[in-house]
């Protein structure tokens, strides 16, 4: 299993926002400088995060972004599903009819269990816990 840059950078950006947003809205320029992520890439990520309701834009000369929820209410699972989607690791675990071997496939169950364990772990970690670890 490999986590994409989109999820890893998105998590870092939301964590940065959570740490610094208490003072004022946080600009993408500031996040980009602190995290070493291009501003253009952050614009794409934050568009997705805003559409999903995780962040909101604040306009004006001192504008930027804020979280819409408390950090303890944002799980890594939520970020994963927003940034990566909620599909399974292997398509046949969601729709056994697409595979002729489903009825006798031993590995199909393993892939489904693996996905459930990973999602469960991501669900157990909040942005607040990452703040506490930093």
Beta strands, then each sheet from edge to edge (+ up, - down):
strand 1: 55-58
strand 2: 64-67
sheet 1: 1+ 2-
end
